[in-house]
Amino acid sequence: MDNQDKFFEDISVLVENMNDHARTVLPVYKEITEDIIHGRISNITEIERQLDYMLAFCFNDEILLLYKAILRKLYYKYPDTVQSYVSIYFDMYGSEDDNFTEVARHEV
């Protein structure tokens, strides 16, 4: 096995580990999202903290759905915060990614 093959194998393992971790945290983020949507978590600092954590997993469509559900909930009360988190998403995942727009069409 040459260095290039080893590199791609290592990347493949890393990606699979990230996907496994996303599947592991998904139930936690579902519960947190429900708590935010139903007002059980209403402190904007805590909500922002949760959005910060979720951003690392927005490559996963289900977590991206939850992220967007929170942003929709905040939109009228905190439009600047929502704009900021949309911008951060595009900075992390690229503006060429249509996944944000496509997932936006689905409800949680």
C-alpha positions in Angstrom: 0.0 0.0 0.0 1.5 3.3 -1.0 1.1 6.6 0.8 -1.7 7.8 -1.4 -3.8 4.6 -0.7 -3.1 4.9 3.0 -4.1 8.6 2.9 -7.5 7.8 1.3 -8.1 4.9 3.6 -7.4 7.1 6.6 -9.8 9.7 5.2 -12.5 7.0 4.7 -12.2 5.9 8.3 -12.4 9.5 9.5 -15.5 10.2 7.5 -17.2 7.0 8.7 -16.3 7.9 12.3 -17.9 11.4 11.8 -21.0 9.8 10.4 -21.2 7.3 13.3 -20.9 10.2 15.8 -23.6 12.2 14.0 -25.9 9.2 14.3 -25.1 9.0 18.0 -25.8 12.6 18.8 -29.0 12.8 16.6 -31.4 11.7 19.3 -29.9 14.3 21.7 -30.3 17.1 19.1 -33.9 16.0 18.4 -34.7 16.4 22.0 -33.0 19.8 22.3 -34.7 21.0 19.1 -38.1 20.0 20.5 -37.3 21.8 23.8 -36.4 25.0 21.9 -39.4 24.9 19.6 -41.8 24.3 22.5 -40.2 27.0 24.6 -38.6 24.8 27.3 -35.3 26.3 26.3 -35.8 30.0 25.7 -32.5 31.6 26.8 -30.9 32.9 23.6 -27.4 32.3 24.9 -28.2 28.6 25.5 -29.9 28.3 22.1 -26.8 29.8 20.4 -24.6 27.4 22.3 -26.7 24.5 21.0 -26.5 25.9 17.4 -22.8 26.2 17.8 -22.6 22.5 18.7 -25.0 21.4 15.9 -23.0 23.2 13.3 -20.2 20.6 13.5 -22.8 18.0 12.4 -24.7 19.9 9.7 -23.2 17.6 7.1 -25.8 15.2 8.2 -29.2 15.9 6.6 -31.2 15.0 9.7 -29.2 17.3 11.9 -29.3 20.0 9.3 -33.1 19.8 9.4 -33.1 20.3 13.2 -30.7 23.2 12.8 -33.0 24.9 10.3 -36.1 24.2 12.5 -34.4 26.2 15.3 -33.5 29.0 12.9 -37.1 29.2 11.7 -38.3 29.4 15.3 -35.9 32.3 16.0 -36.4 34.2 12.8 -39.0 36.8 13.8 -37.6 37.4 17.3 -33.8 37.2 16.5 -33.4 37.9 12.8 -29.8 39.0 13.1 -28.9 35.8 15.0 -30.5 33.7 12.3 -28.6 35.6 9.5 -25.4 35.1 11.4 -26.0 31.3 11.7 -26.9 31.0 8.1 -23.7 32.8 7.2 -21.7 30.6 9.5 -23.2 27.5 7.9 -22.2 28.7 4.4 -18.7 29.6 5.6 -18.3 26.1 7.0 -20.0 24.1 4.2 -19.7 26.4 1.2 -22.2 28.5 -0.6 -22.1 26.2 -3.6 -23.9 23.5 -1.4 -27.6 23.3 -2.3 -28.2 21.0 0.6 -29.1 23.9 2.9 -31.8 25.1 0.4 -33.0 21.6 -0.3 -33.3 20.6 3.4 -35.1 23.9 4.0 -38.1 22.6 2.1 -38.7 19.9 4.7 -40.3 20.2 8.0 -39.2 18.5 11.2 
